[in-house]
Amino acid sequence: MSHDHEPHEFALTDILEQRWSPRAFARDEVLDQTLLGPALEAARWSPSSGNSQPWSFVVGFRGDNTFSTILETLASGNQVWAEHAAVLVANIASVVDAEGNPQSHAVYDLGQAVAHFTVQATAEGLMVHQMGGFDAQTLGRELEIESSQRVVTVMAVGSMGDPTDLPEKLQEREAKPRERKPLSEIVGGSADYA
Ligand SMILES: Cc1cc2nc3c(=O)[nH]c(=O)nc-3n(C[C@H](O)[C@H](O)[C@H](O)COP(=O)(O)O)c2cc1C
């Protein structure tokens, strides 16, 4: 389901047109690993520097221990809506390789894998809301990740819920049309979209 937004400067393919980051998730929805599989498969097949694939994903389904562990580390402003998502995922980058050298593109590669996850999830009728508002150190410790790894983001996944279930302030934010900087501001060189 697409969300109100400023007009596009160029038309987007349907899946990208439909993608946005809701806070209202379907509260009774139960997802399982089969339903989540296509989105994880898309992440797996995304490109990475030297095919290093420096990513891993820790998945929690609402009601299980992993979900609670991730939820507890979220900023309170995220907890209030993310607790109702069917799935929480910790997105982890391996920032140091097996020889102890920094993998300088690891966070970029993870972000791209998550982007692919998001596109495939949208195609499956799921919504994804990524978060940087969480305690990464605590979550890394709780999930017992390696010292070479970093939890970079968390994402909530599920079907769209009823926005009127959200606290009033979040209902306002949920209804706000999406905005972006114009192409003229972010593109330079020989392209001129002024
Ligand atoms: C790295 C990253 C961190 C984010 N952190 C949060 C967050 O902590 N809380 C939140 O509500 N949204 C968070 N977001 C969602 C963004 O606010 C959202 O993607 C942006 O406003 C654009 O909206 P759209 O995804 O609907 O197009 C984050 C997104 C990204 C990519």
The ligand as an SDF file (V2000), in Angstrom:
LIG
                    3D

 31 33  0  0  0  0  0  0  0  0999 V2000
   19.6430    3.6570    9.0340 C   0  0  0  0  0  0  0  0  0  0  0  0
   18.2240    4.0440    9.3560 C   0  0  0  0  0  0  0  0  0  0  0  0
   17.8760    4.3330   10.6530 C   0  0  0  0  0  0  0  0  0  0  0  0
   16.5440    4.6640   10.9770 C   0  0  0  0  0  0  0  0  0  0  0  0
   16.1840    4.8530   12.2970 N   0  0  0  0  0  0  0  0  0  0  0  0
   14.8910    5.0160   12.6080 C   0  0  0  0  0  0  0  0  0  0  0  0
   14.4740    5.0130   13.9840 C   0  0  0  0  0  0  0  0  0  0  0  0
   15.2700    4.8210   14.9070 O   0  0  0  0  0  0  0  0  0  0  0  0
   13.1590    5.2280   14.2340 N   0  0  0  0  0  0  0  0  0  0  0  0
   12.2330    5.4050   13.2400 C   0  0  0  0  0  0  0  0  0  0  0  0
   11.0420    5.5580   13.5420 O   0  0  0  0  0  0  0  0  0  0  0  0
   12.5910    5.3610   11.9320 N   0  0  0  0  0  0  0  0  0  0  0  0
   13.8960    5.1770   11.5950 C   0  0  0  0  0  0  0  0  0  0  0  0
   14.2600    5.0850   10.2740 N   0  0  0  0  0  0  0  0  0  0  0  0
   13.2430    5.2140    9.2160 C   0  0  0  0  0  0  0  0  0  0  0  0
   13.3940    6.5500    8.5080 C   0  0  0  0  0  0  0  0  0  0  0  0
   12.9670    7.5880    9.3550 O   0  0  0  0  0  0  0  0  0  0  0  0
   12.5990    6.5190    7.1930 C   0  0  0  0  0  0  0  0  0  0  0  0
   13.1380    5.5370    6.3500 O   0  0  0  0  0  0  0  0  0  0  0  0
   12.6500    7.8950    6.5050 C   0  0  0  0  0  0  0  0  0  0  0  0
   11.9560    8.8400    7.2660 O   0  0  0  0  0  0  0  0  0  0  0  0
   12.0530    7.8430    5.1060 C   0  0  0  0  0  0  0  0  0  0  0  0
   10.7360    7.3680    5.1670 O   0  0  0  0  0  0  0  0  0  0  0  0
   10.2540    6.1470    4.2530 P   0  0  0  0  0  0  0  0  0  0  0  0
   11.1060    4.9600    4.6090 O   0  0  0  0  0  0  0  0  0  0  0  0
    8.8080    5.9580    4.6180 O   0  0  0  0  0  0  0  0  0  0  0  0
   10.4620    6.5450    2.8390 O   0  0  0  0  0  0  0  0  0  0  0  0
   15.5670    4.7570    9.9460 C   0  0  0  0  0  0  0  0  0  0  0  0
   15.9300    4.4550    8.6190 C   0  0  0  0  0  0  0  0  0  0  0  0
   17.2380    4.1000    8.3250 C   0  0  0  0  0  0  0  0  0  0  0  0
   17.5830    3.7450    6.8860 C   0  0  0  0  0  0  0  0  0  0  0  0
  1  2  1  0
  2  3  1  0
  2 30  2  0
  3  4  2  0
  4  5  1  0
  4 28  1  0
  5  6  2  0
  6  7  1  0
  6 13  1  0
  7  8  2  0
  7  9  1  0
  9 10  1  0
 10 11  2  0
 10 12  1  0
 12 13  2  0
 13 14  1  0
 14 15  1  0
 14 28  1  0
 15 16  1  0
 16 17  1  0
 16 18  1  0
 18 19  1  0
 18 20  1  0
 20 21  1  0
 20 22  1  0
 22 23  1  0
 23 24  1  0
 24 25  2  0
 24 26  1  0
 24 27  1  0
 28 29  2  0
 29 30  1  0
 30 31  1  0
M  END
$$$$
